[in-house]
Amino acid sequence: MAIKITDECINCGACEPECPNNAIYEAGEEWRYSDGTSLTGNVVLPNGNKVVADEQHDPKDDEVYFIVTDKCTECKGFHDEPQCAAVCPVDCCVPDEDNEETDEQLFAKQQFLHKE
């Protein structure tokens, strides 16, 4: 299951540099699938969605930091636990019950995002 940031976020920014997938963005910030990944050009995401990796997307939230679900692997393949949740001083980085994924799916997503 991906992680989400709740509206209790105090915008401290502690989580953003900890994300190995560059899936966390500041409120109001545009984002790309290619940010911090090996993705480029036209790609088909593991969930089947077709995207242009280098295309800018509108912010998912204008008030608090946000996580791009398609880039979140819960730090699988990098760390033993989600680093955003580990450093959040107000515990607002929580499992996203609307985006449940198995460990296998999360590891596969990590490999997809970071092809070697």
N, C-alpha and C positions, 0 to 999 in steps of 0.2 A: 504494500500500500504506500502510495506517495505520502509525503509530508505536506502540510499546509500551514500557513501562518494566519493566526486568528486576528481579529480586530483589536485584541488586547495589546498588540505590538506597540512598543514605545519608540520605534524607529531608531534604535541605538546602533544598528548596523553590525552587531557582533556576528551574526549568522552569515552574511554575504561572503566574506573572504574564506570561510570554512568549507564552502560547498565545492567539492571536486568536479562537479559537472557544470558549474556556473549556471545553476538553475534558479538562483535567488537574485532578485532585482529590487532596487530601491523604488519606493512609491513613485508612480508617474514616469518611470524609465521605460523607454522602448527596448525591445529585446529581439534576439535572433536565436535560431536553433544552433547556428554555427559558433556562437559565443562559448568559448571554453571547451569545444568538442572538435572532433575531426570531420564533422559533417560539412558538406559543401554542395552547392548546386541543387538539383532536384533529387529528393529522397522520399522513400516510403518509410514512415515510422513503424516501429513494431506493432502499433495498434492499427495499422493499415492506412492511416491518413497520409495523403501526399502533400508535401510542403516544399518550399524553396528555402533551403537552410540559411541562405544569406539575406533573406528578406526581413525587413524590420516589421515588428508587430507592435501594436498598441499595448500600453501597460495593462496588466490584468487588475491593477488596483491603483488608485490615485491617493490613497490615504496612508497605507502601510506597506512595508516590504511584502513581496509576493514570490511564490515559487511556481515555476513553469512545470506542471505535472509531467509532461512528456520528457522532461530532462531529469526529473528526480528519480534516483535509484536507491534512496534511503542510505546512500553511501556504500552500498554493496559493491564489493570489488576494491574498495579503498579502505574502509574502516569497519569496526565491529558494530557501530551504532551511528545513527544520524548525527552528524556533527552540529548541525544547526540547533537541534534540540538540546544537545549537550552544553552549548554555550549560551543559550537564551536565558537572560536573567529573569524573565517573567513567564517562562514556560508556555509561550504561545506558538511554538513549533510542534505541532501535534499530528498524529496519523490522520490522513484524509480518508474518511470512511466511504466517500464517494468514488475513490480510486484505489481499490484493493488489487494488489498484485502479489504473486507468489515470489519466494526467494529466487526461483529459477527464472521467472520473468524479469525480475530486477537485475539479476546477473547478466541476462541476455541483453537488456537495455543498456547496461554499462558497457558491454562489449560493442554494441552497435554505436554508441556515442563516441567511443574511443578506440576506433580501429587502429591496429598497429601496423 
